Amino acid sequence: MKLLYIITALFVTTLLIAQERINTGNIYTTKGISYKKSDNSPFTGVAEFRKNNGNLMFEKEYNNGFITKYTLYFRGDEKIISNETFYHEKSNTKKKNISYPYNGTLKTITDYDENGKKLLEEQYISDKLVFHCEYINGKKHGVVYSTDKNNIKSTCTYNDGKRISSTKETVNVR
């Protein structure tokens, strides 16, 4: 009997937490805040856009009218993520962008500050870091390194966007 109460409580909680899903045509944005057309209230939930054939093209997640996440999908019948963009809380400014490969292996992750300027960009091939670049005020700053397909590692040092030094070396891969 206790198990039945627990299952019922979990089911009701799930229904209460579940986000509303609507078509992007059912919301509008004014001064950076998105509202439902039906009742003009700040939208919380997922707004999706589908092609006429039913294929999902993108989704936008909102919390109290502010976008929190934008997900773009590759074309096709399958739901394969192409790009995800996360936003700073109560802002429409990017926080993180992740680009996923479809047939290739290169995954790119870019972090942004509260003003939308790049902080960090990294690229991975099969989960191996092959590029790393830090930014200050949107300009390269610090050590930037990359490894090419021939296992040659390049390292450059930047100060406020100006290259100070660079080196190349062959890296042994095990």
OpenMM code with the backbone's topology and positions (N, CA, C; nanometers):
from openmm import Vec3, app, unit

residues = "MET LYS LEU LEU TYR ILE ILE THR ALA LEU PHE VAL THR THR LEU LEU ILE ALA GLN GLU ARG ILE ASN THR GLY ASN ILE TYR THR THR LYS GLY ILE SER TYR LYS LYS SER ASP ASN SER PRO PHE THR GLY VAL ALA GLU PHE ARG LYS ASN ASN GLY ASN LEU MET PHE GLU LYS GLU TYR ASN ASN GLY PHE ILE THR LYS TYR THR LEU TYR PHE ARG GLY ASP GLU LYS ILE ILE SER ASN GLU THR PHE TYR HIS GLU LYS SER ASN THR LYS LYS LYS ASN ILE SER TYR PRO TYR ASN GLY THR LEU LYS THR ILE THR ASP TYR ASP GLU ASN GLY LYS LYS LEU LEU GLU GLU GLN TYR ILE SER ASP LYS LEU VAL PHE HIS CYS GLU TYR ILE ASN GLY LYS LYS HIS GLY VAL VAL TYR SER THR ASP LYS ASN ASN ILE LYS SER THR CYS THR TYR ASN ASP GLY LYS ARG ILE SER SER THR LYS GLU THR VAL ASN VAL ARG".split()
positions = [
    Vec3(0.0805, -0.1185, 0.0000),
    Vec3(0.0000, 0.0000, 0.0000),
    Vec3(0.0861, 0.1266, 0.0000),
    Vec3(0.1968, 0.1242, 0.0795),
    Vec3(0.2863, 0.2390, 0.0826),
    Vec3(0.3467, 0.2641, -0.0552),
    Vec3(0.3775, 0.1561, -0.1251),
    Vec3(0.4362, 0.1687, -0.2591),
    Vec3(0.3394, 0.2404, -0.3531),
    Vec3(0.2109, 0.2102, -0.3414),
    Vec3(0.1098, 0.2758, -0.4249),
    Vec3(0.1062, 0.4263, -0.3974),
    Vec3(0.1153, 0.4662, -0.2692),
    Vec3(0.1181, 0.6086, -0.2346),
    Vec3(0.2426, 0.6776, -0.2888),
    Vec3(0.3554, 0.6105, -0.2805),
    Vec3(0.4809, 0.6675, -0.3316),
    Vec3(0.4730, 0.6862, -0.4821),
    Vec3(0.4245, 0.5857, -0.5522),
    Vec3(0.4129, 0.5957, -0.6987),
    Vec3(0.3159, 0.7071, -0.7366),
    Vec3(0.2046, 0.7174, -0.6662),
    Vec3(0.1071, 0.8232, -0.6940),
    Vec3(0.1674, 0.9615, -0.6688),
    Vec3(0.2404, 0.9762, -0.5589),
    Vec3(0.3045, 1.1044, -0.5282),
    Vec3(0.4069, 1.1417, -0.6344),
    Vec3(0.4860, 1.0448, -0.6794),
    Vec3(0.5842, 1.0719, -0.7851),
    Vec3(0.5152, 1.1121, -0.9146),
    Vec3(0.4062, 1.0472, -0.9487),
    Vec3(0.3329, 1.0785, -1.0709),
    Vec3(0.2768, 1.2198, -1.0657),
    Vec3(0.2139, 1.2568, -0.9541),
    Vec3(0.1569, 1.3909, -0.9389),
    Vec3(0.2672, 1.4962, -0.9422),
    Vec3(0.3810, 1.4698, -0.8763),
    Vec3(0.4938, 1.5636, -0.8767),
    Vec3(0.5456, 1.5838, -1.0180),
    Vec3(0.5563, 1.4753, -1.0931),
    Vec3(0.6038, 1.4848, -1.2321),
    Vec3(0.5098, 1.5711, -1.3152),
    Vec3(0.3799, 1.5537, -1.2968),
    Vec3(0.2842, 1.6357, -1.3715),
    Vec3(0.2953, 1.7825, -1.3350),
    Vec3(0.3182, 1.8131, -1.2077),
    Vec3(0.3301, 1.9519, -1.1648),
    Vec3(0.4567, 2.0170, -1.2178),
    Vec3(0.5657, 1.9403, -1.2276),
    Vec3(0.6939, 1.9942, -1.2710),
    Vec3(0.7024, 2.0042, -1.4234),
    Vec3(0.6258, 1.9215, -1.4930),
    Vec3(0.6329, 1.9156, -1.6393),
    Vec3(0.6123, 2.0541, -1.6993),
    Vec3(0.6959, 2.0864, -1.7970),
    Vec3(0.6878, 2.2172, -1.8599),
    Vec3(0.5883, 2.2152, -1.9748),
    Vec3(0.5295, 2.3294, -1.9972),
    Vec3(0.4372, 2.3455, -2.1077),
    Vec3(0.5160, 2.3479, -2.2388),
    Vec3(0.4649, 2.2800, -2.3415),
    Vec3(0.5257, 2.2774, -2.4746),
    Vec3(0.4291, 2.3432, -2.5720),
    Vec3(0.4779, 2.4476, -2.6410),
    Vec3(0.3938, 2.5154, -2.7386),
    Vec3(0.4745, 2.5418, -2.8646),
    Vec3(0.4069, 2.5819, -2.9683),
    Vec3(0.4700, 2.6199, -3.0940),
    Vec3(0.5274, 2.7608, -3.0792),
    Vec3(0.6406, 2.7877, -3.1449),
    Vec3(0.7030, 2.9200, -3.1344),
    Vec3(0.6101, 3.0322, -3.1821),
    Vec3(0.5142, 2.9994, -3.2646),
    Vec3(0.4190, 3.0994, -3.3118),
    Vec3(0.3217, 3.1450, -3.2046),
    Vec3(0.3204, 3.0756, -3.0908),
    Vec3(0.2277, 3.1102, -2.9829),
    Vec3(0.2908, 3.1970, -2.8751),
    Vec3(0.4113, 3.2484, -2.9017),
    Vec3(0.4746, 3.3416, -2.8082),
    Vec3(0.5209, 3.4653, -2.8844),
    Vec3(0.5382, 3.5723, -2.8119),
    Vec3(0.5945, 3.6949, -2.8698),
    Vec3(0.6929, 3.7531, -2.7691),
    Vec3(0.7872, 3.8326, -2.8177),
    Vec3(0.8913, 3.8888, -2.7318),
    Vec3(0.8864, 4.0408, -2.7376),
    Vec3(0.8873, 4.1014, -2.6193),
    Vec3(0.8913, 4.2467, -2.6061),
    Vec3(0.9946, 4.2813, -2.5005),
    Vec3(1.0888, 4.3696, -2.5365),
    Vec3(1.1937, 4.4145, -2.4449),
    Vec3(1.2679, 4.2977, -2.3804),
    Vec3(1.2940, 4.1947, -2.4601),
    Vec3(1.3738, 4.0810, -2.4147),
    Vec3(1.2994, 3.9775, -2.3331),
    Vec3(1.1700, 3.9962, -2.3114),
    Vec3(1.0918, 3.9006, -2.2342),
    Vec3(0.9861, 3.8394, -2.3259),
    Vec3(0.9740, 3.7063, -2.3219),
    Vec3(0.8791, 3.6352, -2.4080),
    Vec3(0.7507, 3.6044, -2.3324),
    Vec3(0.6388, 3.6251, -2.4019),
    Vec3(0.5061, 3.6084, -2.3422),
    Vec3(0.4233, 3.5113, -2.4250),
    Vec3(0.3314, 3.4432, -2.3580),
    Vec3(0.2344, 3.3591, -2.4284),
    Vec3(0.1287, 3.4502, -2.4893),
    Vec3(0.0941, 3.4269, -2.6150),
    Vec3(-0.0088, 3.5076, -2.6809),
    Vec3(-0.1457, 3.4859, -2.6182),
    Vec3(-0.1697, 3.3662, -2.5672),
    Vec3(-0.3034, 3.3332, -2.5160),
    Vec3(-0.3436, 3.4148, -2.3939),
    Vec3(-0.2483, 3.4434, -2.3035),
    Vec3(-0.2858, 3.5180, -2.1837),
    Vec3(-0.1882, 3.6308, -2.1485),
    Vec3(-0.0941, 3.6603, -2.2374),
    Vec3(0.0038, 3.7678, -2.2191),
    Vec3(0.0872, 3.7538, -2.0911),
    Vec3(0.1064, 3.6316, -2.0436),
    Vec3(0.1880, 3.6083, -1.9243),
    Vec3(0.3291, 3.5679, -1.9668),
    Vec3(0.4312, 3.5998, -1.8861),
    Vec3(0.5673, 3.5562, -1.9181),
    Vec3(0.5699, 3.4040, -1.9330),
    Vec3(0.6320, 3.3573, -2.0377),
    Vec3(0.6278, 3.2142, -2.0715),
    Vec3(0.7333, 3.1352, -1.9961),
    Vec3(0.6918, 3.0227, -1.9396),
    Vec3(0.7814, 2.9239, -1.8810),
    Vec3(0.7480, 2.7913, -1.9459),
    Vec3(0.8470, 2.7321, -2.0096),
    Vec3(0.8254, 2.6058, -2.0783),
    Vec3(0.9140, 2.5956, -2.2008),
    Vec3(0.8698, 2.5141, -2.2967),
    Vec3(0.9478, 2.4905, -2.4183),
    Vec3(0.8659, 2.5337, -2.5389),
    Vec3(0.9241, 2.6195, -2.6216),
    Vec3(0.8635, 2.6582, -2.7482),
    Vec3(0.9411, 2.5874, -2.8576),
    Vec3(0.8703, 2.5173, -2.9439),
    Vec3(0.9374, 2.4400, -3.0484),
    Vec3(0.8905, 2.4824, -3.1866),
    Vec3(0.9780, 2.4602, -3.2838),
    Vec3(0.9433, 2.4877, -3.4226),
    Vec3(0.9609, 2.3595, -3.5023),
    Vec3(0.8551, 2.3185, -3.5697),
    Vec3(0.8584, 2.1985, -3.6533),
    Vec3(0.8265, 2.2361, -3.7973),
    Vec3(0.8893, 2.1654, -3.8891),
    Vec3(0.8587, 2.1837, -4.0312),
    Vec3(0.7216, 2.1231, -4.0595),
    Vec3(0.6687, 2.1469, -4.1780),
    Vec3(0.5376, 2.0931, -4.2155),
    Vec3(0.5335, 1.9406, -4.2099),
    Vec3(0.6498, 1.8768, -4.2312),
    Vec3(0.6547, 1.7307, -4.2278),
    Vec3(0.6656, 1.6766, -4.0852),
    Vec3(0.6686, 1.7653, -3.9840),
    Vec3(0.6732, 1.7230, -3.8446),
    Vec3(0.8125, 1.7157, -3.7854),
    Vec3(0.9162, 1.7341, -3.8686),
    Vec3(1.0533, 1.7280, -3.8165),
    Vec3(1.0811, 1.8475, -3.7259),
    Vec3(1.1379, 1.8199, -3.6095),
    Vec3(1.1727, 1.9236, -3.5135),
    Vec3(1.2978, 1.9966, -3.5613),
    Vec3(1.2896, 2.1288, -3.5736),
    Vec3(1.4032, 2.2089, -3.6185),
    Vec3(1.4788, 2.2683, -3.4996),
    Vec3(1.4042, 2.3295, -3.4042),
    Vec3(1.4689, 2.3847, -3.2854),
    Vec3(1.3697, 2.3957, -3.1704),
    Vec3(1.4268, 2.4089, -3.0502),
    Vec3(1.3488, 2.4300, -2.9290),
    Vec3(1.4114, 2.5457, -2.8522),
    Vec3(1.3272, 2.6215, -2.7852),
    Vec3(1.3740, 2.7279, -2.6965),
    Vec3(1.3088, 2.7047, -2.5608),
    Vec3(1.3923, 2.6975, -2.4561),
    Vec3(1.3409, 2.6797, -2.3215),
    Vec3(1.3398, 2.8153, -2.2515),
    Vec3(1.2287, 2.8432, -2.1841),
    Vec3(1.2103, 2.9719, -2.1175),
    Vec3(1.1793, 2.9514, -1.9695),
    Vec3(1.2214, 3.0475, -1.8892),
    Vec3(1.1855, 3.0504, -1.7489),
    Vec3(1.1421, 3.1922, -1.7154),
    Vec3(1.0151, 3.2082, -1.6833),
    Vec3(0.9577, 3.3384, -1.6484),
    Vec3(0.9852, 3.4448, -1.7561),
    Vec3(0.9755, 3.4035, -1.8820),
    Vec3(0.9904, 3.4960, -1.9937),
    Vec3(1.1307, 3.5082, -2.0502),
    Vec3(1.2310, 3.4580, -1.9785),
    Vec3(1.3695, 3.4670, -2.0263),
    Vec3(1.4124, 3.3342, -2.0851),
    Vec3(1.4815, 3.3417, -2.1985),
    Vec3(1.5316, 3.2197, -2.2610),
    Vec3(1.6456, 3.1635, -2.1759),
    Vec3(1.6442, 3.0327, -2.1562),
    Vec3(1.7495, 2.9666, -2.0793),
    Vec3(1.8329, 2.8746, -2.1669),
    Vec3(1.7711, 2.8231, -2.2736),
    Vec3(1.8426, 2.7283, -2.3600),
    Vec3(1.7798, 2.7281, -2.4987),
    Vec3(1.8657, 2.7210, -2.5994),
    Vec3(1.8224, 2.7101, -2.7388),
    Vec3(1.8882, 2.5854, -2.7956),
    Vec3(1.8092, 2.4944, -2.8497),
    Vec3(1.8619, 2.3708, -2.9061),
    Vec3(1.8247, 2.3627, -3.0532),
    Vec3(1.9256, 2.3499, -3.1383),
    Vec3(1.9069, 2.3369, -3.2821),
    Vec3(1.9350, 2.1920, -3.3197),
    Vec3(1.8521, 2.1361, -3.4083),
    Vec3(1.8673, 1.9958, -3.4481),
    Vec3(1.9089, 1.9863, -3.5942),
    Vec3(1.9816, 1.8794, -3.6260),
    Vec3(2.0131, 1.8506, -3.7653),
    Vec3(1.8829, 1.8147, -3.8358),
    Vec3(1.8774, 1.8415, -3.9659),
    Vec3(1.7587, 1.8051, -4.0438),
    Vec3(1.7472, 1.6539, -4.0515),
    Vec3(1.6266, 1.6081, -4.0539),
    Vec3(1.6036, 1.4651, -4.0658),
    Vec3(1.4996, 1.4170, -3.9676),
    Vec3(1.4689, 1.2883, -3.9780),
    Vec3(1.3660, 1.2289, -3.8934),
    Vec3(1.4140, 1.2075, -3.7502),
    Vec3(1.5445, 1.1891, -3.7346),
    Vec3(1.5986, 1.1643, -3.6011),
    Vec3(1.6169, 1.2958, -3.5261),
    Vec3(1.6115, 1.2880, -3.3945),
    Vec3(1.6287, 1.4059, -3.3099),
    Vec3(1.7752, 1.4107, -3.2667),
    Vec3(1.8623, 1.4638, -3.3548),
    Vec3(2.0058, 1.4725, -3.3281),
    Vec3(2.0429, 1.6193, -3.3103),
    Vec3(2.1039, 1.6510, -3.1950),
    Vec3(2.1371, 1.7901, -3.1626),
    Vec3(2.2550, 1.8386, -3.2465),
    Vec3(2.2385, 1.9548, -3.3060),
    Vec3(2.3437, 2.0202, -3.3829),
    Vec3(2.4167, 2.1232, -3.2970),
    Vec3(2.3381, 2.1988, -3.2191),
    Vec3(2.3949, 2.3096, -3.1436),
    Vec3(2.3081, 2.3374, -3.0206),
    Vec3(2.3737, 2.3642, -2.9073),
    Vec3(2.3026, 2.4044, -2.7860),
    Vec3(2.3612, 2.5362, -2.7384),
    Vec3(2.2735, 2.6295, -2.7057),
    Vec3(2.3166, 2.7571, -2.6501),
    Vec3(2.2457, 2.7764, -2.5170),
    Vec3(2.3237, 2.8030, -2.4128),
    Vec3(2.2709, 2.8289, -2.2793),
    Vec3(2.2855, 2.9777, -2.2511),
    Vec3(2.1940, 3.0331, -2.1725),
    Vec3(2.1911, 3.1772, -2.1481),
    Vec3(2.2063, 3.2072, -1.9998),
    Vec3(2.2639, 3.3248, -1.9703),
    Vec3(2.2751, 3.3707, -1.8323),
    Vec3(2.1340, 3.3897, -1.7751),
    Vec3(2.1208, 3.3687, -1.6457),
    Vec3(1.9912, 3.3777, -1.5800),
    Vec3(1.9335, 3.5180, -1.5918),
    Vec3(1.8058, 3.5239, -1.6229),
    Vec3(1.7314, 3.6491, -1.6379),
    Vec3(1.7998, 3.7459, -1.7337),
    Vec3(1.8500, 3.6896, -1.8436),
    Vec3(1.9191, 3.7677, -1.9450),
    Vec3(1.9057, 3.6939, -2.0773),
    Vec3(1.9199, 3.7630, -2.1863),
    Vec3(1.9210, 3.6976, -2.3168),
    Vec3(2.0629, 3.6908, -2.3712),
    Vec3(2.1612, 3.6954, -2.2813),
    Vec3(2.3019, 3.6921, -2.3187),
    Vec3(2.3542, 3.5487, -2.3098),
    Vec3(2.4258, 3.5065, -2.4135),
    Vec3(2.4815, 3.3713, -2.4160),
    Vec3(2.5744, 3.3468, -2.2987),
    Vec3(2.5682, 3.2255, -2.2448),
    Vec3(2.6585, 3.1819, -2.1394),
    Vec3(2.7533, 3.0749, -2.1936),
    Vec3(2.6982, 2.9828, -2.2722),
    Vec3(2.7778, 2.8733, -2.3282),
    Vec3(2.7144, 2.8281, -2.4580),
    Vec3(2.7988, 2.7951, -2.5553),
    Vec3(2.7529, 2.7425, -2.6821),
    Vec3(2.8295, 2.6136, -2.7103),
    Vec3(2.7570, 2.5089, -2.7463),
    Vec3(2.8190, 2.3807, -2.7787),
    Vec3(2.7729, 2.3393, -2.9175),
    Vec3(2.8692, 2.3195, -3.0084),
    Vec3(2.8401, 2.2716, -3.1432),
    Vec3(2.8824, 2.1256, -3.1516),
    Vec3(2.7898, 2.0411, -3.1940),
    Vec3(2.8160, 1.8976, -3.2021),
    Vec3(2.8399, 1.8561, -3.3466),
    Vec3(2.9226, 1.7551, -3.3672),
    Vec3(2.9455, 1.7063, -3.5027),
    Vec3(2.8314, 1.6153, -3.5488),
    Vec3(2.8073, 1.6091, -3.6787),
    Vec3(2.7084, 1.5154, -3.7313),
    Vec3(2.7816, 1.3929, -3.7841),
    Vec3(2.8612, 1.4140, -3.8861),
    Vec3(2.9401, 1.3032, -3.9399),
    Vec3(3.0855, 1.3121, -3.8966),
    Vec3(3.1312, 1.4324, -3.8670),
    Vec3(3.2691, 1.4517, -3.8259),
    Vec3(3.2852, 1.4248, -3.6777),
    Vec3(3.3976, 1.4654, -3.6242),
    Vec3(3.4238, 1.4370, -3.4833),
    Vec3(3.4552, 1.5627, -3.4035),
    Vec3(3.4516, 1.6794, -3.4655),
    Vec3(3.4913, 1.8024, -3.3981),
    Vec3(3.3750, 1.8627, -3.3187),
    Vec3(3.3933, 1.8745, -3.1883),
    Vec3(3.2952, 1.9357, -3.0986),
    Vec3(3.3570, 2.0645, -3.0463),
    Vec3(3.2830, 2.1747, -3.0520),
    Vec3(3.3338, 2.3043, -3.0082),
    Vec3(3.2491, 2.3558, -2.8916),
    Vec3(3.3180, 2.4012, -2.7851),
    Vec3(3.2512, 2.4581, -2.6683),
    Vec3(3.3056, 2.5995, -2.6483),
    Vec3(3.2154, 2.6968, -2.6392),
    Vec3(3.2543, 2.8355, -2.6195),
    Vec3(3.1792, 2.8904, -2.4986),
    Vec3(3.2533, 2.9504, -2.4045),
    Vec3(3.1945, 3.0139, -2.2862),
    Vec3(3.1986, 3.1654, -2.3031),
    Vec3(3.0948, 3.2329, -2.2501),
    Vec3(3.0825, 3.3779, -2.2613),
    Vec3(3.0622, 3.4405, -2.1229),
    Vec3(3.1022, 3.5665, -2.1090),
    Vec3(3.0776, 3.6388, -1.9837),
    Vec3(2.9377, 3.7005, -1.9875),
    Vec3(2.9006, 3.7741, -1.8839),
    Vec3(2.7674, 3.8335, -1.8727),
    Vec3(2.7397, 3.9377, -1.9802),
    Vec3(2.8462, 3.9896, -2.0442),
    Vec3(2.8306, 4.0882, -2.1514),
    Vec3(2.8287, 4.0253, -2.2899),
    Vec3(2.8379, 3.8929, -2.2964),
    Vec3(2.8345, 3.8228, -2.4241),
    Vec3(2.9695, 3.8116, -2.4921),
    Vec3(3.0785, 3.8470, -2.4222),
    Vec3(3.2123, 3.8366, -2.4800),
    Vec3(3.2720, 3.7003, -2.4470),
    Vec3(3.3493, 3.6477, -2.5424),
    Vec3(3.4099, 3.5160, -2.5239),
    Vec3(3.5029, 3.5130, -2.4039),
    Vec3(3.4946, 3.4032, -2.3277),
    Vec3(3.5876, 3.3775, -2.2182),
    Vec3(3.6808, 3.2616, -2.2526),
    Vec3(3.6254, 3.1603, -2.3184),
    Vec3(3.7007, 3.0381, -2.3444),
    Vec3(3.6424, 2.9676, -2.4652),
    Vec3(3.7312, 2.9160, -2.5498),
    Vec3(3.6889, 2.8333, -2.6619),
    Vec3(3.7743, 2.7087, -2.6618),
    Vec3(3.7077, 2.5937, -2.6716),
    Vec3(3.7785, 2.4668, -2.6770),
    Vec3(3.7175, 2.3802, -2.7859),
    Vec3(3.8043, 2.2993, -2.8485),
    Vec3(3.7584, 2.2054, -2.9491),
    Vec3(3.8097, 2.0666, -2.9133),
    Vec3(3.7239, 1.9679, -2.9380),
    Vec3(3.7557, 1.8301, -2.9062),
    Vec3(3.7338, 1.7433, -3.0294),
    Vec3(3.8223, 1.6490, -3.0490),
    Vec3(3.8044, 1.5450, -3.1496),
    Vec3(3.8003, 1.4139, -3.0733),
    Vec3(3.6869, 1.3457, -3.0811),
    Vec3(3.6659, 1.2203, -3.0073),
    Vec3(3.7020, 1.2370, -2.8602),
    Vec3(3.6542, 1.3426, -2.7983),
    Vec3(3.6753, 1.3752, -2.6568),
    Vec3(3.8205, 1.4058, -2.6201),
    Vec3(3.9061, 1.4264, -2.7189),
    Vec3(4.0452, 1.4664, -2.6936),
    Vec3(4.0565, 1.6160, -2.7237),
    Vec3(4.1051, 1.6926, -2.6261),
    Vec3(4.1205, 1.8365, -2.6439),
    Vec3(4.2270, 1.8646, -2.7490),
    Vec3(4.1886, 1.9383, -2.8549),
    Vec3(4.2833, 1.9707, -2.9621),
    Vec3(4.3034, 2.1214, -2.9783),
    Vec3(4.2196, 2.2012, -2.9106),
    Vec3(4.2332, 2.3469, -2.9192),
    Vec3(4.1816, 2.4076, -2.7904),
    Vec3(4.2563, 2.5040, -2.7379),
    Vec3(4.2189, 2.5730, -2.6143),
    Vec3(4.2609, 2.7187, -2.6276),
    Vec3(4.1670, 2.8115, -2.6039),
    Vec3(4.1971, 2.9536, -2.6155),
    Vec3(4.1165, 3.0311, -2.5123),
    Vec3(4.1849, 3.1077, -2.4281),
    Vec3(4.1194, 3.1915, -2.3284),
    Vec3(4.1115, 3.3355, -2.3798),
    Vec3(4.0103, 3.4066, -2.3312),
    Vec3(3.9873, 3.5451, -2.3745),
    Vec3(3.9662, 3.6351, -2.2538),
    Vec3(4.0042, 3.7608, -2.2688),
    Vec3(3.9686, 3.8661, -2.1741),
    Vec3(3.9153, 3.9828, -2.2563),
    Vec3(3.7970, 4.0305, -2.2202),
    Vec3(3.7302, 4.1376, -2.2953),
    Vec3(3.7153, 4.1030, -2.4426),
    Vec3(3.6915, 3.9750, -2.4723),
    Vec3(3.6701, 3.9305, -2.6089),
    Vec3(3.7968, 3.9166, -2.6912),
    Vec3(3.9151, 3.9364, -2.6299),
    Vec3(4.0428, 3.9246, -2.7017),
    Vec3(4.1224, 3.8073, -2.6456),
    Vec3(4.1980, 3.7409, -2.7338),
    Vec3(4.2812, 3.6301, -2.6885),
    Vec3(4.3767, 3.6789, -2.5807),
    Vec3(4.3883, 3.5988, -2.4743),
    Vec3(4.4743, 3.6376, -2.3638),
    Vec3(4.5190, 3.5107, -2.2913),
    Vec3(4.6473, 3.4959, -2.2764),
    Vec3(4.7017, 3.3771, -2.2109),
    Vec3(4.7574, 3.2798, -2.3133),
    Vec3(4.7657, 3.1546, -2.2742),
    Vec3(4.8226, 3.0515, -2.3608),
    Vec3(4.7137, 2.9899, -2.4478),
    Vec3(4.7394, 2.9877, -2.5779),
    Vec3(4.6509, 2.9242, -2.6735),
    Vec3(4.7268, 2.8056, -2.7302),
    Vec3(4.6644, 2.6883, -2.7243),
    Vec3(4.7342, 2.5739, -2.7825),
    Vec3(4.6400, 2.4911, -2.8671),
    Vec3(4.7017, 2.4244, -2.9635),
    Vec3(4.6263, 2.3381, -3.0542),
    Vec3(4.7159, 2.2222, -3.0972),
    Vec3(4.6516, 2.1128, -3.1332),
    Vec3(4.7222, 1.9958, -3.1845),
    Vec3(4.6595, 1.9602, -3.3178),
    Vec3(4.7407, 1.9472, -3.4229),
    Vec3(4.6844, 1.9153, -3.5536),
    Vec3(4.6813, 1.7638, -3.5763),
    Vec3(4.6335, 1.7220, -3.6945),
    Vec3(4.6180, 1.5790, -3.7231),
    Vec3(4.7516, 1.5062, -3.7324),
    Vec3(4.8610, 1.5789, -3.7487),
    Vec3(4.9943, 1.5181, -3.7536),
    Vec3(5.0631, 1.5193, -3.6165),
    Vec3(4.9845, 1.5456, -3.5113),
    Vec3(5.0330, 1.5502, -3.3727),
    Vec3(5.1397, 1.6570, -3.3508),
    Vec3(5.1264, 1.7690, -3.4187),
    Vec3(5.2148, 1.8827, -3.3946),
    Vec3(5.1380, 1.9810, -3.3067),
    Vec3(5.1951, 2.0082, -3.1910),
    Vec3(5.1312, 2.0968, -3.0942),
    Vec3(5.1873, 2.2374, -3.1118),
    Vec3(5.0974, 2.3313, -3.1319),
    Vec3(5.1351, 2.4719, -3.1430),
    Vec3(5.0890, 2.5438, -3.0168),
    Vec3(5.1772, 2.6260, -2.9622),
    Vec3(5.1450, 2.7036, -2.8423),
    Vec3(5.1781, 2.8495, -2.8694),
    Vec3(5.0830, 2.9349, -2.8434),
    Vec3(5.1034, 3.0794, -2.8594),
    Vec3(5.0619, 3.1475, -2.7294),
    Vec3(5.1337, 3.2527, -2.6952),
    Vec3(5.0988, 3.3320, -2.5780),
    Vec3(5.0509, 3.4678, -2.6249),
    Vec3(4.9346, 3.5082, -2.5713),
    Vec3(4.8740, 3.6360, -2.6082),
    Vec3(4.8588, 3.7234, -2.4848),
    Vec3(4.8689, 3.8538, -2.5080),
    Vec3(4.8415, 3.9515, -2.4043),
    Vec3(4.7487, 4.0561, -2.4636),
    Vec3(4.6242, 4.0573, -2.4168),
    Vec3(4.5239, 4.1524, -2.4632),
    Vec3(4.5096, 4.1519, -2.6158),
    Vec3(4.5095, 4.0321, -2.6741),
    Vec3(4.4882, 4.0169, -2.8177),
    Vec3(4.6122, 4.0223, -2.9041),
    Vec3(4.7279, 4.0513, -2.8457),
    Vec3(4.8519, 4.0585, -2.9236),
    Vec3(4.9394, 3.9375, -2.8929),
    Vec3(4.9863, 3.8729, -3.0010),
    Vec3(5.0704, 3.7544, -2.9833),
    Vec3(5.2084, 3.7955, -2.9344),
    Vec3(5.2522, 3.7299, -2.8267),
    Vec3(5.3822, 3.7588, -2.7678),
    Vec3(5.4856, 3.6568, -2.8121),
    Vec3(5.4476, 3.5281, -2.8121),
    Vec3(5.5412, 3.4228, -2.8510),
    Vec3(5.4658, 3.3035, -2.9054),
    Vec3(5.5383, 3.2159, -2.9750),
    Vec3(5.4765, 3.0926, -3.0261),
    Vec3(5.5827, 2.9845, -3.0394),
    Vec3(5.5397, 2.8590, -3.0223),
    Vec3(5.6274, 2.7431, -3.0371),
    Vec3(5.5517, 2.6313, -3.1026),
    Vec3(5.6272, 2.5358, -3.1616),
    Vec3(5.5683, 2.4138, -3.2194),
    Vec3(5.6536, 2.2978, -3.1750),
    Vec3(5.5843, 2.1849, -3.1464),
    Vec3(5.6565, 2.0636, -3.1096),
    Vec3(5.5747, 1.9433, -3.1515),
    Vec3(5.6410, 1.8309, -3.1751),
    Vec3(5.5743, 1.7066, -3.2076),
    Vec3(5.5378, 1.6357, -3.0778),
    Vec3(5.4134, 1.5896, -3.0713),
    Vec3(5.3637, 1.5234, -2.9506),
    Vec3(5.3546, 1.3747, -2.9768),
    Vec3(5.4033, 1.2942, -2.8820),
    Vec3(5.3910, 1.1485, -2.8929),
    Vec3(5.2532, 1.1067, -2.8427),
    Vec3(5.1819, 1.0301, -2.9248),
    Vec3(5.0502, 0.9813, -2.8880),
    Vec3(5.0610, 0.8353, -2.8539),
    Vec3(5.0040, 0.7977, -2.7407),
    Vec3(5.0089, 0.6562, -2.6981),
    Vec3(4.8792, 0.5900, -2.7187),
] * unit.nanometer
topology = app.Topology()
chain = topology.addChain("A")
for resn in residues:
    res = topology.addResidue(resn, chain)
    for name in ("N", "CA", "C"):
        topology.addAtom(name, app.Element.getBySymbol(name[0]), res)
